[in-house]
Amino acid sequence: MAGKRKNYGAEFKAKVALEAIRGEMTVAELVAKHGVHQTLINSWKRQALEGMSGIFSGKA
């Protein structure tokens, strides 16, 4: 049987996504720093960018 899936909290996801958006580190460096797969980082980054438009449109 495979191992249990890791669940990440919203605060951690936001922190990693913000680091990815800033672009000060590559995704590979963020993977090494946080131990999260690059697909997750790219997904969280995309979700953060898509969610920002809702903040400014008043739908948040």
Backbone bond lengths (Angstrom), bond angles and torsions (degrees), N, CA, C in turn:
res aa  C-N    CA-C-N  psi(-1)  N-CA   C-N-CA  omega(-1)  CA-C   N-CA-C  phi
1 M - - - 1.454 - - 1.527 108.32 -
2 A 1.295 115.65 139.21 1.467 121.41 -178.09 1.525 110.74 -72.96
3 G 1.335 114.95 164.06 1.458 120.42 179.14 1.522 111.90 -70.15
4 K 1.309 115.53 167.37 1.462 121.43 -179.10 1.520 109.90 -77.08
5 R 1.311 116.83 142.08 1.462 121.68 178.23 1.515 110.43 -69.26
6 K 1.312 114.65 144.65 1.458 120.79 178.69 1.529 108.43 -89.81
7 N 1.315 116.61 131.78 1.457 121.56 175.87 1.517 108.62 -105.21
8 Y 1.323 115.98 128.58 1.453 121.52 -179.45 1.520 109.20 -103.66
9 G 1.322 116.19 140.47 1.449 121.27 179.32 1.524 111.92 -76.11
10 A 1.311 114.85 161.18 1.465 120.96 -177.88 1.525 111.52 -61.81
11 E 1.320 117.06 -37.39 1.466 120.52 -179.26 1.529 111.33 -64.29
12 F 1.331 116.60 -42.23 1.460 120.92 178.48 1.524 110.56 -65.84
13 K 1.335 116.93 -43.59 1.463 121.06 179.15 1.522 110.60 -60.18
14 A 1.330 116.43 -44.20 1.462 120.55 -179.50 1.522 110.85 -63.89
15 K 1.316 116.84 -40.22 1.465 121.29 179.89 1.527 110.82 -62.60
16 V 1.329 116.63 -47.33 1.460 120.99 -178.83 1.526 110.31 -67.56
17 A 1.329 117.57 -42.38 1.465 121.54 179.32 1.524 110.67 -62.17
18 L 1.312 117.70 -41.13 1.458 121.14 178.89 1.520 111.18 -64.25
19 E 1.328 116.70 -40.47 1.468 120.03 176.37 1.524 110.66 -62.26
20 A 1.330 116.44 -38.87 1.469 120.31 179.30 1.525 111.07 -68.42
21 I 1.321 116.65 -38.92 1.465 120.80 179.67 1.522 110.77 -66.74
22 R 1.312 116.68 -40.67 1.466 120.63 179.45 1.522 111.71 -59.77
23 G 1.313 117.34 -34.38 1.456 122.09 176.98 1.513 114.89 75.23
24 E 1.323 117.76 15.99 1.460 120.97 178.74 1.530 111.27 -73.27
25 M 1.338 116.50 -23.11 1.458 122.58 177.75 1.527 107.65 -128.82
26 T 1.314 115.83 151.04 1.458 119.18 175.76 1.528 109.21 -75.44
27 V 1.330 115.59 165.55 1.461 119.85 177.75 1.520 109.59 -62.15
28 A 1.325 117.15 -37.86 1.463 120.57 178.83 1.533 111.05 -61.87
29 E 1.325 116.94 -39.33 1.466 120.67 177.75 1.526 110.87 -67.59
30 L 1.331 116.94 -37.70 1.466 120.55 177.51 1.528 110.69 -66.96
31 V 1.326 117.00 -37.36 1.467 120.87 176.22 1.519 110.13 -59.34
32 A 1.327 116.38 -46.64 1.462 120.67 -179.69 1.524 111.51 -66.57
33 K 1.319 116.77 -37.67 1.466 121.03 -177.08 1.528 112.02 -70.20
34 H 1.342 116.46 -44.22 1.467 120.37 -172.33 1.528 114.14 -104.40
35 G 1.337 117.85 -11.98 1.457 120.19 179.60 1.517 113.32 69.62
36 V 1.326 117.15 33.33 1.460 122.95 -179.30 1.523 107.59 -117.10
37 H 1.317 117.72 143.92 1.463 121.68 -179.26 1.529 110.41 -65.96
38 Q 1.331 115.84 146.25 1.457 121.16 -176.45 1.522 112.36 -61.43
39 T 1.330 117.88 -31.08 1.459 120.60 178.48 1.524 110.58 -63.02
40 L 1.323 116.91 -39.80 1.465 120.38 178.32 1.525 110.81 -65.32
41 I 1.318 116.73 -43.28 1.465 120.40 -179.28 1.523 109.92 -61.70
42 N 1.330 116.92 -46.14 1.462 120.00 179.29 1.522 111.75 -64.07
43 S 1.321 117.21 -36.88 1.459 121.46 178.39 1.530 111.08 -66.59
44 W 1.334 116.42 -45.32 1.467 120.14 179.10 1.521 111.12 -63.89
45 K 1.318 116.75 -38.35 1.462 121.56 178.22 1.526 110.01 -62.51
46 R 1.336 116.70 -46.78 1.463 121.65 179.53 1.525 110.78 -61.84
47 Q 1.332 117.29 -43.90 1.464 121.68 179.50 1.522 110.94 -62.81
48 A 1.331 116.84 -39.36 1.464 120.95 179.87 1.523 110.67 -65.64
49 L 1.318 116.55 -43.42 1.460 120.06 -179.56 1.526 111.46 -67.13
50 E 1.331 116.95 -39.36 1.466 120.52 177.92 1.524 111.33 -68.15
51 G 1.322 116.47 -35.13 1.468 120.81 -178.80 1.517 113.37 -74.07
52 M 1.314 117.09 -22.62 1.473 119.94 -179.77 1.503 112.69 -63.46
53 S 1.319 118.09 -36.12 1.457 119.99 -179.38 1.528 110.87 -62.94
54 G 1.321 116.83 -32.87 1.456 120.74 177.01 1.511 113.42 -67.12
55 I 1.314 116.87 -31.14 1.462 121.09 178.75 1.512 110.66 -64.60
56 F 1.321 116.67 -43.54 1.443 121.06 -175.50 1.522 112.88 -84.12
57 S 1.327 117.81 -14.25 1.453 119.99 178.87 1.525 111.80 -93.20
58 G 1.331 117.49 -5.70 1.451 121.78 178.45 1.518 113.87 86.59
59 K 1.327 117.99 10.21 1.463 121.49 -179.17 1.517 112.43 -92.19
60 A 1.309 118.41 -2.87 1.462 121.41 -174.18 1.495 112.89 -68.35
